Amino acid sequence: MPGTNLTREEARARAELLHVDAYEIELDLSSAPDGGTFRSTTVVRFASRTPGASTFIDLIAPAVHEITLNGTALDPAQAFADSRIELPALASQNELRVVADCAYSSTGEGLHRFVDPVDRQTYLYTQFEVPDARRVFACFEQPDLKATFDFAVTAPEGWKVVSNSPEETASAKAPGRHVFERTPRISTYITAIIAGPYESVTDVYENKETGQRVPLGVYCRPSLRQYLDADAVFEVTKQGFAYFQERFDLPYPFAKYDQLFVPEFNAGAMENAGAVTIRDQYVFRSKVTDAAYEGRAETILHELAHMWFGDLVTMEWWNDLWLNESFATFTSIICQAEAPGSRWPQAWTSFANTMKTWAYRQDQLPSTHPIMAEINDLEDVQVNFDGITYAKGASVLKQLVAYVGKDEFFRGVQAYFKRHAWGNTRLSDLLGALEETSGRDLKAWSKAWLETAGINVLRPELTVGQDGTITAFSVAQEAPALPQGAKGEPVLRPHRIAIGLYDPAPDGSGYLTRTDRIELDVAAAAATPVPQLVGRKRPAVILLNDDDLSYAKVRLDADSLAVVRGRLGDFADSLPRALCWAAAWDMTRDGELATRDYLELVLSGIDKESDIGVVQSLHRQLKLALDLYADPAWRPEGKARWAEAALERLRSAEPGSDHQLAWARAFAASAWGEGQLSELSGLLDGSVEVPGLVVDTELRWALLERLCATGTAGDDEIQAELALDPTAAGERHAATCRAARPTAEAKAEAWRLVVVEGQLSNTVQEAVIAGFVQTDQQELLKPYAQRYFGVVKGVWEERSHEMAMQVVIGLYPTIQVERSTLEATDSWLRDEQPAPALRRMVVECRAGVERALKAQAADKAAATAG
């Protein structure tokens, strides 16, 4: 029985048999305020290349009332089972009509239904990637069976309804009925319906040279309208339109472009054609740092890039998901870095500091896989939205651009879009276009980079004469063994890198500035000589992979490392600082740099770090290191030192600055001891003030969560705060605070809500899990480790993918950094024989504990050595 799965072979056979022409879909959402189910009517017209053959169409629905194929009624009781409707004896041209009752969801999958506690109104949106259009209408749910779509929706009067195409402007129509223009040929997973009493702001993108006009819309719930900075969203969007249309040499391919901030969204955003949905946490209710605006802008540009790469030209099967996501990520970053008027020309610094570290972590897990992963079925792809698919892929594309040349790369992309518009492609189609424009043979490059797993390490090897000149220099490359359980073999790869030479600035400013840069190809070999450096005076710092052109872990030579340890904050430019910070963090995760030494490095350099995104990343990384990688015997000392440092910097930061807010949040997350917790309480009740710091709604919740987690605040304080913020966000924060309380009763209640009852919505469940797991509560949570292994398989089998994944990853006993956790995991894996997707997630969690044990041992050894 297939359940809700679909294999690649089944999809290939169906694509060889069928050509899908058009869908007509009628949805009656008038029952949305009451919940339950809605009536879905689908008419699909398609051709069969083999008359007389049989196939199936996909549908997940509580009830099917009518199935009519070519005028013949099929018995739903016989034809519909296991998420499929069997279609026998096809004609050469076919018309299928399916009438079903489909279910509203609270999981962020299919048609999600949300009731805003502020206005008690109902808001709907669809989320279909990967296989959830079938939860709303009958369809051939695979990306290469494109078709046109005609949507008609009946909704409560007064509601706004948005779909991929503009609404028809016919003057006579029934109240509450919305009919939309036919879409171009697109895949099922990027169709969309968003409905409810949303509020909107409109604008137009105009290209005065071509006369192009694209209607733009931004939507959100009325309860968020006061916070919606639509002008800023439109500004980024228009920059993206101008940049992408020039780079791609192809006009925006759809009739309008709406961006809808929707509640309880599982991802950052979704590239529905012409109707992008974005998580409404990007409508900032309180002050945030510029890094948050930069992150939102990257998301906006990422989804806009998908309109060409993903929506206009679509992967044939999910094994090329990486190309969709990597291309959108790469182009969103380069747009931020290069588009005229962009606020974030330093975007590659943020990429190196966040996306790359995500990729490096993912690539060192037992589940590491080639960028072009083997996707055998839908369950494979659902766990493949990972750091390799997004961040490593984008990093490799960046290197590819350096390898073939930026202009040649985009000329190839232009040819690719023109050649395959409205069609489906494979990786070879893009590489073929790039070979044509660059003259490079990319087959060997593709094999080395896209078809193998793992990460290389690059180190400088040099000798220096007594006069201080370099007498020999080479780039050494290592291919560490893949983690135990990973498939494949380690390989050396060709790299396009730059080597940066840094010395103190001659003006006496104290900055480390780049005095020279050498760009070269590193061979797929153990060592690549660099004769250009021989005979030159040795600089203070030699930085491999300067400008972050390639994807590799980089290490510094001993003399450079000594300079960086004392002067990391002195680099004049943000990118080399970010690369050194990333290398230090990677060394800490690998047990090459003790956590206590990483703490000292951060404290010595963070005050000179101007990039707020880097500062906030250092805050997160150091907290993780202290929580999990520090020797338990030293951990209290390290955490107390960090909390005191955070408080000192909060008090000394420029009033009202992003750095002040970041330090306030860092202190709120790490306050330690009676005096510091009293400081938190004072900030919350107003008895303590820091000049320039506005303790607004989101910061208040951050303060309260730490107070609840330490037992300093409880139910009364939570209820009082919720009364001040009776919103959906407030309810989520309150759920986190309740679950964070350090009592057996609070933990038992959180476990009951998430594991036993399992009726929470997706975001409330996520909030409860976030509160439940507190690293300071290791002893209190220890009994739940064994309970986890007793329930996790049942949760996976009984719940939807998104809801099960939250439990599997969120409740794994990550903070129980003990050999017993590894042993319990191994026993469960051996005895339960979990499904591959579940196995992968648990094995990844296990790897985190194993890494933490290694790092703790390294930290302990450093204390002994000291």
C-alpha positions in Angstrom: 0.0 0.0 0.0 1.5 3.4 -1.0 -0.1 5.4 1.9 0.6 9.0 1.0 3.9 8.3 -0.7 4.8 8.5 -4.4 8.0 6.9 -5.8 10.1 8.4 -8.6 9.4 5.4 -10.8 5.7 5.8 -10.4 6.0 9.5 -11.3 8.2 8.7 -14.3 5.7 6.1 -15.6 2.8 8.5 -15.2 4.7 11.3 -16.9 5.5 9.0 -19.9 1.8 8.1 -20.1 0.0 11.5 -19.6 0.0 15.0 -20.9 -2.2 17.2 -18.7 -3.9 20.1 -20.4 -6.1 22.0 -17.8 -7.7 22.0 -14.4 -10.9 23.7 -13.5 -11.2 23.9 -9.7 -14.2 25.1 -7.7 -13.7 25.5 -3.9 -16.6 26.3 -1.6 -15.0 27.9 1.5 -18.2 29.5 2.9 -17.9 27.1 5.8 -14.4 28.3 6.8 -15.6 30.2 9.9 -16.9 26.9 11.3 -14.0 24.7 10.3 -14.4 21.1 9.4 -14.4 20.4 5.7 -15.0 22.3 2.4 -16.4 21.1 -0.9 -13.8 20.7 -3.7 -14.8 20.1 -7.3 -12.1 19.3 -9.9 -12.4 18.9 -13.6 -9.1 17.9 -15.2 -8.5 17.3 -19.0 -5.6 15.2 -20.0 -4.3 13.0 -22.8 -3.1 9.4 -22.6 -0.4 8.3 -25.0 -1.6 4.8 -24.6 -5.4 4.5 -24.9 -6.7 1.7 -22.7 -4.0 2.1 -20.1 -4.7 2.8 -16.4 -3.2 5.4 -14.0 -4.2 7.2 -10.8 -4.8 10.8 -9.7 -3.8 12.0 -6.2 -6.3 13.1 -3.5 -6.3 13.3 0.3 -9.8 13.8 1.5 -12.2 12.6 4.2 -14.9 11.9 1.7 -15.3 11.6 -2.1 -18.8 12.0 -3.5 -18.4 11.7 -7.2 -15.8 10.4 -9.7 -16.7 10.7 -13.3 -14.2 9.6 -16.0 -15.2 10.4 -19.6 -18.9 10.4 -18.7 -18.8 7.1 -16.7 -19.3 7.2 -13.0 -16.8 5.3 -10.9 -17.7 4.1 -7.4 -15.7 6.1 -4.9 -15.7 3.2 -2.5 -13.9 1.1 -5.1 -11.8 3.7 -6.9 -10.6 5.9 -4.0 -8.2 4.4 -1.5 -4.9 5.3 0.1 -4.7 8.9 -1.3 -5.3 7.7 -4.9 -8.1 7.5 -7.3 -7.6 4.7 -9.8 -8.4 5.7 -13.4 -9.0 2.6 -15.6 -9.3 2.3 -19.4 -8.1 5.8 -20.4 -9.1 7.3 -23.8 -6.7 9.3 -25.9 -8.4 12.4 -24.6 -9.9 12.3 -21.1 -12.1 14.4 -18.8 -12.2 13.6 -15.1 -14.6 15.2 -12.6 -14.0 14.7 -8.9 -16.2 16.1 -6.1 -14.9 15.7 -2.6 -15.0 17.1 0.9 -11.5 18.2 1.8 -10.3 19.1 5.3 -9.0 22.4 6.7 -5.7 21.9 8.4 -4.0 23.4 11.5 -0.6 22.0 10.5 0.4 24.4 7.8 -0.1 21.7 5.1 -2.8 21.9 2.5 -5.4 24.6 3.3 -4.5 26.0 6.6 -7.2 27.6 8.8 -6.4 30.1 11.5 -8.6 32.2 13.8 -7.1 35.4 15.0 -7.7 35.9 18.7 -7.7 39.7 18.2 -10.7 39.9 15.9 -12.0 36.3 16.0 -11.9 36.2 12.2 -10.8 33.3 10.1 -7.9 33.4 7.7 -6.9 30.7 5.2 -3.9 30.0 3.0 -2.6 27.1 1.0 0.8 25.5 1.3 1.4 22.8 -1.3 5.2 22.0 -1.5 6.0 19.1 -1.6 2.8 17.0 -2.1 -0.1 18.9 -0.5 -2.1 20.3 -3.4 -3.9 16.9 -3.2 -5.3 17.9 0.2 -7.3 20.6 -1.6 -8.1 19.3 -5.1 -7.6 16.1 -7.1 -4.4 16.4 -9.1 -1.5 14.6 -10.7 0.9 15.6 -7.9 4.3 15.8 -9.5 6.3 18.8 -10.9 6.6 17.6 -14.5 2.9 17.3 -15.2 2.2 21.0 -15.7 -1.2 22.4 -16.7 -3.2 25.5 -16.8 -5.5 26.2 -13.8 -8.9 28.0 -13.6 -9.8 28.6 -10.0 -13.2 29.7 -8.7 -13.8 30.2 -5.0 -16.9 30.8 -3.0 -16.0 32.6 0.3 -17.9 34.6 3.0 -19.0 38.0 1.7 -16.4 40.7 2.4 -13.5 38.4 2.2 -10.5 39.0 -0.1 -9.5 36.0 -2.1 -6.1 35.8 -3.9 -4.8 33.3 -6.3 -2.0 32.9 -8.9 -3.7 35.0 -11.5 -5.8 38.3 -11.2 -9.4 38.0 -10.5 -11.7 38.3 -13.5 -13.4 41.7 -13.6 -16.8 40.5 -14.9 -19.5 42.8 -13.6 -22.1 40.2 -12.7 -21.2 37.5 -10.3 -22.7 35.8 -7.2 -21.9 37.4 -3.8 -18.8 35.9 -2.4 -17.8 34.2 -5.6 -14.3 34.9 -7.0 -13.3 33.7 -10.4 -9.7 34.0 -11.5 -8.1 34.3 -14.9 -6.5 31.1 -16.3 -2.9 30.6 -15.3 0.0 29.8 -17.6 1.2 26.1 -17.5 2.6 25.6 -14.0 3.1 22.8 -11.6 0.5 21.9 -8.9 2.8 22.7 -6.0 3.0 26.4 -6.9 -0.7 27.0 -7.2 -2.3 28.9 -4.3 -5.5 30.2 -2.7 -5.4 32.8 0.1 -8.7 33.9 1.6 -10.0 35.9 4.5 -10.6 39.5 5.7 -7.0 40.4 4.9 -5.9 44.0 4.5 -3.8 45.0 1.5 -1.6 47.7 0.1 -1.0 48.0 -3.6 1.6 49.5 -5.9 3.0 49.0 -9.4 6.4 48.0 -10.7 7.1 50.1 -13.8 9.8 49.8 -16.3 9.8 53.1 -18.2 12.1 51.8 -20.9 9.8 48.9 -21.9 6.5 50.2 -20.7 6.1 47.1 -18.5 3.7 47.5 -15.6 3.2 44.7 -13.0 0.6 45.2 -10.2 2.0 44.6 -6.8 0.2 43.8 -3.6 1.2 43.2 0.1 -1.4 41.6 2.5 -1.6 40.9 6.2 -4.2 40.4 8.9 -5.8 43.6 10.2 -4.3 43.0 13.7 -0.9 43.4 12.1 -1.7 46.2 9.7 -0.2 48.9 12.1 3.2 47.2 11.9 3.2 46.5 8.1 6.0 48.5 6.5 4.7 47.9 3.0 6.9 50.7 1.4 10.0 48.8 2.6 8.7 45.6 1.2 7.9 47.2 -2.2 11.3 48.9 -2.3 13.1 45.6 -2.0 10.7 43.9 -4.4 11.2 46.6 -7.1 15.0 46.4 -6.8 14.6 42.6 -7.3 12.4 43.1 -10.4 14.9 45.5 -12.0 18.0 43.4 -11.1 16.5 40.0 -12.1 14.9 41.1 -15.3 18.3 42.6 -16.5 20.3 39.6 -15.4 17.9 37.0 -16.8 17.1 39.1 -19.9 13.5 37.9 -19.6 10.4 39.9 -18.3 8.6 38.8 -15.2 6.5 35.9 -16.5 3.2 36.3 -14.6 0.4 38.8 -14.6 0.8 40.3 -11.1 2.9 39.8 -8.0 1.3 39.6 -4.6 3.1 38.9 -1.3 0.9 37.7 1.6 2.1 37.6 5.2 0.2 34.7 6.6 -0.1 33.2 10.1 1.4 29.9 11.4 3.6 29.3 8.3 6.0 26.4 8.6 8.7 27.8 6.4 10.1 31.3 5.6 8.1 31.7 2.5 6.7 29.9 -0.6 7.1 30.7 -4.2 3.5 30.3 -5.4 3.4 31.8 -8.8 2.3 35.4 -8.6 1.0 34.9 -5.0 4.0 34.4 -2.6 3.1 33.5 1.0 5.5 34.7 3.7 5.5 33.9 7.4 3.9 36.9 9.2 6.7 37.0 11.8 8.3 39.1 9.1 5.8 41.8 10.0 7.9 43.1 12.9 5.7 44.0 15.9 8.7 45.3 17.9 12.1 46.8 17.2 14.5 44.4 15.5 18.0 44.9 14.3 19.0 45.6 10.7 20.0 41.9 10.4 16.3 41.0 10.6 15.4 43.4 7.8 18.3 42.0 5.8 17.0 38.5 6.4 13.5 39.5 5.3 14.9 41.1 2.2 16.8 38.0 1.3 13.5 36.0 1.7 11.6 38.4 -0.5 14.3 38.2 -3.2 14.6 34.5 -2.9 11.0 34.0 -3.7 11.0 36.5 -6.5 13.9 34.7 -8.2 11.8 31.5 -8.0 9.3 33.1 -10.4 11.9 32.4 -13.2 13.9 29.5 -11.7 11.3 27.1 -10.4 8.0 28.5 -11.6 8.7 29.4 -15.2 11.3 26.6 -15.6 10.7 23.8 -13.2 12.6 20.7 -12.2 11.5 17.5 -13.7 11.8 15.6 -10.4 12.7 16.5 -6.9 16.3 15.3 -7.2 16.9 18.8 -8.7 15.2 20.5 -5.7 18.7 21.7 -4.8 19.0 23.6 -8.0 15.7 25.5 -7.4 16.7 26.5 -3.9 20.4 27.1 -4.5 19.8 29.3 -7.5 17.2 31.3 -5.6 19.5 31.7 -2.7 22.6 32.6 -4.7 20.7 35.2 -6.9 19.0 36.7 -3.8 22.3 37.4 -2.2 24.0 38.7 -5.3 21.0 41.0 -5.8 21.4 42.4 -2.3 25.1 42.9 -2.9 24.9 44.5 -6.3 21.4 46.0 -6.9 21.5 49.8 -7.1 20.2 51.3 -3.9 20.4 48.1 -1.9 20.8 48.6 1.9 22.9 45.4 2.2 26.0 45.5 -0.1 27.7 43.4 2.6 25.3 40.5 1.9 28.1 38.0 1.2 29.3 38.6 4.7 25.9 37.5 6.1 25.9 34.6 3.7 29.4 33.4 4.9 28.4 33.9 8.5 25.0 32.1 8.5 24.2 30.1 5.4 27.7 28.7 5.0 27.9 27.6 8.7 24.6 25.8 8.3 26.0 24.0 5.2 29.2 23.1 7.0 27.2 21.6 9.9 24.9 19.6 7.6 27.8 18.3 5.6 29.4 16.8 8.7 26.4 14.8 9.7 25.9 11.0 9.0 23.0 12.1 6.7 25.3 14.1 4.5 24.6 13.5 0.8 25.6 14.8 -2.6 24.1 18.2 -3.6 22.2 16.4 -6.3 20.7 13.9 -3.9 19.0 10.7 -5.0 15.3 11.3 -4.3 13.5 8.0 -4.6 10.1 9.1 -3.3 8.3 11.9 -1.6 9.5 10.9 1.9 13.1 11.5 0.7 12.4 15.0 -0.5 10.5 16.1 2.6 13.6 15.7 4.7 15.9 17.2 2.0 15.1 20.9 2.6 18.4 21.1 4.4 21.7 23.0 4.6 23.1 21.1 1.6 20.1 21.8 -0.6 20.1 25.5 0.1 23.4 26.7 1.5 26.0 24.3 0.1 24.3 24.4 -3.3 24.4 28.2 -3.3 28.0 28.1 -2.2 28.9 25.8 -5.1 27.0 28.0 -7.5 29.0 31.0 -6.3 32.2 29.0 -7.0 30.8 28.0 -10.4 30.3 31.7 -11.2 34.0 32.4 -10.3 35.0 29.4 -12.4 33.1 30.2 -15.6 32.9 34.0 -15.1 29.9 36.0 -13.9 28.9 37.4 -17.3 29.3 34.0 -18.9 27.2 32.4 -16.1 24.3 34.8 -16.6 24.4 34.5 -20.4 24.0 30.8 -19.9 21.1 31.3 -17.5 19.5 33.6 -20.1 19.7 30.9 -22.8 18.4 28.3 -20.4 15.3 30.4 -19.6 14.5 31.1 -23.2 15.0 27.5 -24.3 12.9 25.9 -21.5 10.2 28.5 -20.6 7.1 26.9 -19.2 8.8 23.5 -19.3 10.6 21.1 -17.1 14.4 20.5 -17.0 17.2 18.5 -15.5 20.6 19.7 -14.3 22.2 18.7 -17.6 20.1 21.4 -19.3 21.5 24.2 -17.3 25.1 22.8 -17.4 24.8 22.5 -21.2 23.8 26.1 -21.5 26.7 27.2 -19.3 29.2 25.2 -21.3 28.0 26.9 -24.4 28.5 30.4 -23.0 31.7 29.8 -21.0 33.6 27.3 -23.2 34.3 25.2 -20.0 33.7 21.5 -19.8 31.6 21.2 -16.7 31.2 17.4 -16.6 34.2 16.8 -14.3 33.2 19.8 -12.2 29.7 18.5 -11.8 30.9 15.0 -10.8 33.3 16.3 -8.2 31.0 18.9 -6.7 27.4 17.8 -7.2 27.6 14.0 -7.1 29.8 13.5 -4.0 29.3 14.2 -0.4 31.5 15.8 2.3 33.6 18.8 2.8 37.3 19.5 2.1 39.7 21.3 4.4 42.2 23.8 3.0 45.4 24.7 4.9 48.3 27.0 4.0 51.7 25.3 4.1 54.6 27.6 4.0 58.2 28.1 5.0 59.7 31.5 5.8 63.3 32.5 5.7 65.3 34.3 8.4 64.7 37.5 6.5 61.0 37.1 6.7 60.4 36.2 3.1 58.3 33.2 2.0 60.5 30.5 0.5 57.8 28.0 -0.3 54.0 28.1 -0.3 51.3 25.6 -1.2 47.6 25.0 -0.4 47.1 21.7 1.2 43.8 20.0 0.7 42.3 17.2 2.9 39.2 15.1 2.4 38.2 14.0 5.9 36.5 10.6 6.2 32.7 10.9 5.9 30.8 10.5 9.2 30.1 6.9 10.1 26.9 5.8 8.3 27.3 8.3 5.5 27.2 7.0 1.9 30.1 7.5 -0.5 33.8 8.1 -0.2 35.7 11.3 0.6 37.2 13.1 -2.4 39.5 15.9 -3.2 38.0 18.6 -5.4 39.0 21.4 -7.6 38.5 24.8 -6.0 38.6 28.4 -7.2 39.9 30.5 -4.4 41.5 33.8 -3.5 44.3 34.1 -1.1 44.3 37.4 0.9 47.4 38.9 2.4 46.7 41.2 5.4 48.9 43.6 7.3 48.4 46.5 9.8 47.4 49.6 7.9 50.3 52.0 7.3 48.2 54.9 8.6 48.5 53.7 12.2 44.7 53.1 12.5 45.3 49.6 13.9 43.2 48.0 11.2 44.3 44.9 9.3 43.9 45.7 5.6 44.4 43.6 2.5 47.6 44.4 0.8 47.3 41.9 -2.0 45.0 39.2 -3.4 45.8 36.2 -5.5 43.1 34.2 -7.3 43.9 30.7 -8.5 42.6 27.2 -9.2 43.4 24.7 -6.5 43.8 21.3 -8.0 41.9 18.2 -6.9 45.2 17.1 -5.2 46.8 17.0 -1.8 48.8 20.1 -2.5 48.8 23.0 -5.0 51.9 25.1 -5.2 51.5 28.9 -5.2 54.7 30.3 -6.7 53.2 33.8 -6.8 53.9 34.1 -3.1 57.5 32.8 -3.1 60.0 35.6 -2.4 57.4 37.9 -0.8 57.5 39.2 2.7 55.4 37.2 5.0 52.2 39.2 5.9 50.6 39.2 9.4 47.7 37.1 8.2 47.3 34.8 5.2 43.7 34.0 4.6 42.7 31.2 2.3 39.4 31.4 0.4 39.3 35.2 0.8 36.1 36.6 -0.6 34.6 33.2 0.2 34.6 32.0 -3.4 34.7 28.3 -2.7 33.1 25.9 -0.3 35.6 24.5 2.1 36.7 24.5 5.8 39.7 26.8 6.1 42.4 26.7 8.7 45.0 29.3 9.4 48.8 28.8 9.8 50.1 29.1 13.3 51.4 32.7 12.9 48.2 33.9 11.3 46.1 32.2 14.0 48.1 33.9 16.7 47.5 37.3 15.1 43.8 36.5 14.6 43.3 35.4 18.2 44.4 38.7 19.4 43.1 41.0 16.6 40.2 39.3 14.9 38.1 42.4 15.3 40.7 44.6 13.6 40.0 43.5 10.0 38.9 46.6 8.2 36.4 44.7 6.1 33.5 42.6 7.4 33.9 39.6 5.1 37.4 38.5 6.3 36.2 39.0 9.8 33.2 36.8 9.1 35.5 34.1 7.5 37.8 34.1 10.6 34.8 34.0 13.0 33.4 31.1 11.0 36.7 29.2 11.0 36.9 29.7 14.8 33.4 28.4 15.3 34.1 25.4 13.1 37.2 24.6 15.1 35.2 24.8 18.3 32.5 22.4 17.0 35.3 20.1 15.8 37.0 20.1 19.2 40.1 21.9 17.8 39.4 25.0 19.9 38.2 24.7 23.4 35.0 26.4 24.4 36.7 28.4 27.0 39.2 29.6 24.4 36.3 30.4 22.0 34.7 32.5 24.8 38.0 34.5 25.2 38.2 35.0 21.4 34.7 36.3 21.3 35.1 38.6 24.2 38.4 40.0 22.8 37.0 40.7 19.3 33.2 41.2 19.5 33.4 44.9 20.6 35.0 45.8 17.3 32.5 43.9 15.2 30.4 46.4 13.4 28.2 43.9 11.4 25.2 43.3 13.6 24.3 40.0 11.9 27.8 38.7 12.8 27.4 39.9 16.4 24.0 38.1 16.8 25.5 34.9 15.3 28.3 35.0 17.8 25.8 35.4 20.6 23.9 32.3 19.4 27.0 30.3 18.8 28.6 31.1 22.1 25.5 30.2 24.0 25.3 26.9 22.2 29.0 26.2 23.0 28.5 27.0 26.7 25.4 25.0 26.9 26.6 21.8 25.1 30.3 22.0 24.3 31.8 23.2 27.6 33.2 20.9 30.2 30.3 20.5 32.7 32.7 21.2 35.6 33.7 24.6 34.1 30.3 25.5 32.5 28.8 27.5 35.4 31.9 29.7 35.5 31.8 30.2 31.7 28.1 31.0 31.6 28.4 33.4 34.5 31.3 35.2 32.8 29.3 35.4 29.5 26.2 36.7 31.2 28.2 39.4 33.1 29.9 40.4 29.8 26.5 40.7 28.1 25.2 42.9 30.9 28.3 45.1 30.8 27.9 45.6 27.0 24.2 46.2 27.3 24.9 49.1 29.7 27.8 50.5 27.6 26.2 50.2 24.1 25.2 53.2 22.2 21.7 54.1 23.4 19.0 53.0 20.9 21.4 51.1 18.7 21.0 47.7 17.1 24.0 46.6 19.2 22.2 47.6 22.4 19.1 45.6 21.4 21.2 42.6 20.5 23.0 42.7 23.8 19.7 43.1 25.7 18.5 39.9 24.0 21.8 38.1 24.7 21.6 39.0 28.4 17.9 38.0 28.5 18.9 34.5 27.2 21.9 34.0 29.6 21.1 35.8 32.9 22.7 33.8 35.7 22.3 34.1 39.4 20.1 36.1 41.7 21.6 39.5 40.9 21.3 39.2 37.2 17.8 37.7 37.4 16.8 40.7 39.6 18.1 42.9 36.8 15.9 41.1 34.3 12.9 41.5 36.6 13.6 45.2 36.9 13.8 45.6 33.1 10.5 43.9 32.8 8.6 45.9 35.5 10.3 49.2 34.7 12.2 49.6 37.9 15.5 49.3 36.0 16.2 51.4 33.0 18.9 51.4 30.4 19.1 54.7 28.5 17.9 54.2 24.9 16.6 50.7 25.4 12.8 50.3 24.7 11.5 47.3 26.5 8.8 46.6 23.9 6.5 43.6 23.4 8.9 41.1 22.0 11.7 42.0 24.4 9.3 41.8 27.3 8.5 38.2 26.4 12.2 37.3 26.0 12.8 38.6 29.5 9.8 36.8 30.9 10.8 33.5 29.3 14.1 33.5 31.1 12.5 34.5 34.4 10.0 31.6 34.0 12.8 29.1 33.1 14.6 30.0 36.2 11.6 29.8 38.5 11.7 33.6 39.1 8.3 34.2 37.5 5.2 31.9 37.1 1.6 31.7 36.1 0.6 35.1 37.4 3.3 36.9 35.5 2.5 35.0 32.3 -1.2 35.8 32.5 -0.4 39.5 33.2 1.8 39.7 30.1 -0.7 37.9 28.0 -3.3 40.4 29.0 -1.0 43.1 27.6 -0.5 41.1 24.4 -3.7 39.1 23.7 -2.5 38.2 20.1 -1.6 35.0 18.4 2.1 35.8 19.0 1.3 36.5 22.6 -0.4 33.1 23.0 2.6 31.4 21.5 5.0 33.2 23.9 2.8 32.3 26.8 2.8 28.7 25.8 6.6 28.8 25.7 6.8 30.4 29.1 4.5 27.9 30.7 6.5 25.0 29.3 9.8 26.6 30.4 8.9 26.6 34.1 11.3 24.4 36.1 8.7 22.1 37.7 7.8 18.5 37.2 4.2 19.6 36.7 5.0 22.1 33.9 7.0 19.5 32.0 4.3 16.9 32.4 1.7 19.3 31.1 3.8 20.2 28.1 4.5 16.6 27.3 0.8 15.8 27.5 -0.1 18.6 25.2 2.5 17.7 22.5 2.9 14.0 22.7 -0.2 12.5 24.4 -3.0 14.7 23.0 -1.3 16.1 19.9 -4.0 18.5 19.0 -2.1 21.8 19.0 -1.6 23.9 15.9 1.8 23.8 14.3 3.1 27.0 15.7 1.7 26.5 19.2 3.2 23.0 19.3 6.6 24.4 18.2 6.3 27.0 21.0 5.6 24.5 23.7 8.5 22.3 22.6 10.8 25.4 22.7 9.8 26.1 26.3 10.0 22.4 27.3 13.7 22.1 26.3 15.8 24.3 28.6 19.5 23.5 28.8 19.6 24.6 32.5 17.1 21.8 33.3 19.0 18.7 32.3 18.2 16.8 35.5 14.6 17.7 35.4 14.3 16.5 31.8 16.3 13.4 32.1 13.3 11.0 32.6 11.9 12.2 29.3 14.8 10.7 27.3 13.5 7.2 27.7 9.9 8.3 27.2 11.0 9.8 23.9 12.2 6.5 22.5 9.0 4.9 23.6 6.7 7.2 21.6 8.6 8.7 18.7 7.9 6.0 16.2 4.2 6.1 16.9 4.2 9.9 16.5 5.9 9.6 13.1 3.5 7.1 11.9 0.3 8.8 13.1 0.9 12.5 12.4 1.5 14.6 9.4 5.1 15.2 8.3 5.4 18.7 9.6 3.9 17.9 13.0 5.9 14.7 13.5 9.1 16.4 12.5 8.8 19.0 15.2 8.4 16.3 17.8 11.1 14.0 16.4 13.8 16.7 16.4 12.5 19.1 19.1 12.1 16.5 21.8 15.1 14.3 21.1 17.3 14.4 24.3 19.9 16.7 22.8 20.8 18.3 26.1 21.5 14.9 27.7 25.1 14.9 26.6 26.0 11.4 27.9 27.1 8.1 26.5 23.8 6.7 27.7 22.0 8.9 25.2 24.0 7.4 22.3 23.4 3.9 23.6 19.7 4.4 23.9 19.5 5.8 20.4 21.5 3.0 19.0 19.3 0.4 20.7 16.2 2.1 19.4 17.5 2.3 15.8 18.4 -1.4 16.0 15.2 -2.6 17.5 12.6 -0.4 15.9 14.0 -0.3 12.3 12.4 3.1 11.6 11.4 4.4 8.2 14.3 6.0 6.3 13.2 9.6 6.9 12.6 9.1 10.6 16.0 7.3 10.9 17.7 10.2 9.2 16.3 12.7 11.6 17.2 10.7 14.7 20.7 9.9 13.5 21.3 13.6 12.9 20.2 14.3 16.5 22.5 11.6 17.7 25.4 13.1 15.9 24.9 16.3 17.8 25.3 14.5 21.1 28.4 12.7 19.9 29.9 16.0 18.7 29.1 17.6 22.1 30.8 14.8 24.0 33.9 15.3 21.8 33.9 19.1 22.3 33.4 18.7 26.1 36.4 16.4 26.3 38.5 18.9 24.3 37.4 21.7 26.7 38.3 19.6 29.7 41.7 18.8 28.2 42.4 22.5 27.6 41.9 23.2 31.3 44.3 20.4 32.2 46.9 21.7 29.7 46.5 25.2 31.0 
